[in-house]
Structure formats: structure tokens, C-alpha cells
């Protein structure tokens, strides 16, 4: 039996600005380190490095994936893994909001524009607001529905499948117990890089 391949979704915002910001930061750092006669101050190099790490972590790192029977939310400084069967509520507003047990988890990797929210009549609505379900195939995602709705519905389908597989009813004690299996893994590379570049900025600015 072959292992199910992870299903990864394209983030809905921040990618273009993230790539541009990262490229500019890399350019400043590269010129400053390679050509010391260019007159780029050390604090400017450190600031560009810190900015580049921040742009990566905030705009380019976030991603939503379906991995086996789990929803993976890769955010700025951590990765949260949630059993699909444990998810009680899910909504896509300007961010993706997921509730499992007594905790809410957010992801900036999936969201709707204000115009999309106005059209859907969900501006200001909470996670428990009414959400229309759209039964769509991947090919429909680009033609009949907008991408955030497609991803939301795809996650909901996998939630239903996971609950059926485990024999878990929504709102049951079994579902609540599954929330204890939520895992949070710090993004140590980004955390260390942010700390080091921020420290370098302080040191070069002061001295």
C-alpha cells in the first residue's frame, strides 16, 4: 500500500512582495559584503539581513498542507499539526481559523480579500458563522469557484473522511480527546536567524 502524498496549497497572498523583499535584502547584503568600498554601513547590512529573514518568515514560509490524516499549518515561527478528525470548526476569513478542543489556530497562508468577504456576506463574521459548501473538483478551482473556497472545501472533505475512518462524531468526547494530539514544532532555523540578525543590528548600530 503506497503512502498518501502530502497535498500542499499555494498561499493566497504575500508571495510576490515576499520575493521582491527577499531579493532586495539579498542584494544589499551581497553588495555590502562583497564590495566593501561601496560604502554600505555595517548596520545597513545587518538591517537588510534582519529584514530578509523577517520577510521570509512572515511572507514566504507560511503554507497549509494536508499530510495523511493531519492538517499542517506552517506559520512564521512554528509548525502546527492538527488531526483532521479533531477539528471542530474551520473558517476562511482574512486568515484561516481552525478550532480544535478549546484552542484556536490561525494561518495567514490562506485568506480572502475584503471584496470576497463582502460578496460572501461574511465580513465581521466569526468562526462559527454560516459557510456555504461548494462541492468542486480540482479543475473547478480555477473556473467555477475562487481558490480560498476550493481549499476550504477540500479541507472539509478530508475532515469528513478522517472522522469516518476513526468513527468519530462531531462534538463527541472522542473528538475532544483527539485535540490533545495537536503538535507545535518551533521553527528553530527562523527563530535563531531572527535573533542573530537582530543582535547584529543592535551591535552594529551602537558600536
C-alpha positions in Angstrom: 0.0 0.0 0.0 1.6 3.3 -1.1 1.8 6.2 1.3 -0.5 9.1 0.5 1.3 12.1 -0.9 1.0 15.4 1.0 -1.4 17.9 -0.5 0.1 21.4 -0.4 -1.8 24.5 -1.2 -0.5 27.7 -2.8 -0.6 30.6 -0.3 -3.1 33.3 -1.4 -1.1 36.4 -0.5 2.3 37.9 0.2 4.3 35.8 -2.3 5.1 38.5 -4.8 6.0 41.1 -2.2 8.0 38.4 -0.3 10.1 37.5 -3.3 10.8 41.2 -4.1 11.6 42.0 -0.5 13.9 39.0 -0.1 15.7 39.8 -3.4 16.3 43.4 -2.3 17.6 42.3 1.1 20.0 39.8 -0.5 21.2 42.5 -2.9 22.1 44.9 -0.1 23.8 42.2 1.9 25.7 40.9 -1.1 26.9 44.3 -2.2 27.8 45.3 1.3 29.9 42.1 2.0 31.5 41.6 -1.4 32.3 45.2 -2.2 33.5 46.9 1.0 34.3 50.0 -1.0 30.7 50.5 -1.9 30.2 52.4 1.3 27.4 50.3 2.7 27.5 50.7 6.5 27.6 47.6 8.7 24.3 48.5 10.4 22.6 48.7 7.0 23.9 45.3 6.1 22.6 43.9 9.4 19.3 45.6 8.9 18.9 44.2 5.4 19.8 40.7 6.8 17.2 41.0 9.6 14.6 42.3 7.1 15.3 39.5 4.7 14.8 36.9 7.5 11.6 38.6 8.6 10.2 38.7 5.0 11.0 35.0 4.6 9.4 34.1 7.9 6.3 36.3 7.5 5.5 36.1 3.8 7.2 33.1 2.3 7.3 30.4 4.9 3.6 30.2 5.7 1.9 27.3 4.0 -1.1 24.9 4.5 -0.8 21.2 3.8 -2.8 18.1 4.2 -0.4 15.3 5.3 -2.0 12.0 5.9 -4.8 12.4 8.4 -3.5 15.7 9.6 -3.7 19.4 8.7 -0.3 21.1 8.8 -0.1 24.9 9.4 3.4 26.2 8.7 3.5 29.7 10.2 6.1 32.4 10.9 7.9 30.8 13.8 6.3 27.4 14.2 4.5 24.5 12.5 1.2 23.3 14.0 0.0 19.8 13.1 -3.7 19.1 13.9 -5.5 15.8 13.5 -8.2 16.4 10.9 -10.8 14.4 12.9 -10.2 16.8 15.9 -11.1 19.9 14.0 -14.5 21.2 15.3 -14.7 24.4 13.3 -12.9 25.9 10.3 -13.4 29.2 8.5 -11.6 31.3 5.9 -11.8 35.0 6.5 -8.8 37.2 6.1 -6.9 34.4 7.7 -7.6 30.7 8.1 -9.1 30.0 11.5 -9.2 26.5 12.9 -10.6 25.4 16.3 -9.8 22.1 17.9 -10.6 21.5 21.6 -10.5 24.8 23.4 -7.8 26.3 21.2 -7.9 28.3 18.0 -5.1 28.2 15.4 -4.5 30.8 12.7 -2.7 30.7 9.4 -2.0 33.7 7.2 -1.3 31.4 4.2 -5.0 31.3 3.2 -7.4 34.2 3.3 -10.0 36.1 1.4 -9.8 39.7 0.3 -12.3 42.2 1.7 -14.1 42.2 -1.6 -14.5 38.4 -1.5 -15.8 38.6 2.1 -18.3 41.3 1.2 -19.6 39.2 -1.7 -19.9 36.2 0.6 -21.6 38.3 3.3 -19.1 37.2 5.9 -17.3 40.5 6.8 -17.1 40.6 10.6 -18.4 37.1 10.9 -16.8 34.8 13.5 -15.6 31.3 13.0 -19.0 29.9 13.8 -20.7 31.8 11.0 -22.5 30.1 8.2 -20.2 28.8 5.5 -21.6 27.6 2.2 -20.1 24.3 1.0 -19.0 24.0 -2.6 -18.6 20.5 -4.0 -15.8 21.0 -6.5 -13.1 19.1 -8.3 -9.5 20.5 -8.6 -10.3 21.6 -12.2 -13.2 23.6 -10.9 -10.9 25.6 -8.6 -9.8 27.9 -11.4 -13.1 28.2 -13.2 -16.2 28.0 -11.0 -15.1 29.0 -7.5 -12.3 31.1 -6.0 -9.2 29.4 -4.7 -9.8 30.0 -0.9 -13.3 28.4 -1.2 -11.8 25.4 -3.1 -9.1 24.9 -0.4 -11.6 25.3 2.4 -13.9 22.7 0.9 -11.0 20.3 0.2 -10.0 20.5 3.9 -13.6 19.9 4.9 -13.8 16.8 2.7 -10.7 15.4 4.3 -12.1 16.3 7.8 -15.2 14.2 7.0 -13.1 11.4 5.7 -10.9 11.4 8.8 -13.9 11.3 11.1 -15.5 8.5 9.2 -12.3 6.5 9.3 -11.9 6.9 13.0 -15.6 6.6 13.7 -15.7 9.9 15.5 -18.8 12.0 15.7 -18.6 15.8 15.6 -18.9 17.3 19.1 -18.2 13.9 20.8 -15.9 13.2 23.7 -13.7 11.2 21.3 -13.3 14.3 19.0 -12.4 16.4 22.0 -9.8 13.9 23.2 -8.1 14.0 19.8 -7.3 17.7 20.3 -4.6 16.6 22.7 -2.7 15.2 19.8 -2.1 18.7 18.3 1.6 19.2 17.9 3.5 22.5 17.8 7.1 22.5 16.5 9.1 25.7 16.7 10.8 26.9 13.5 14.2 26.9 15.1 16.1 28.0 12.0 14.0 31.1 11.5 14.0 31.9 15.3 17.8 31.6 15.5 18.3 33.6 12.3 15.9 36.4 13.5 17.6 36.5 16.9 21.2 36.6 15.4 20.4 39.2 12.8 18.6 41.4 15.3 21.5 41.2 17.7 23.9 42.0 14.8 21.8 45.1 14.0 21.9 46.3 17.6 25.6 45.8 17.9 26.5 47.5 14.6 24.1 50.4 15.3 25.6 51.0 18.8 29.2 50.4 18.1 
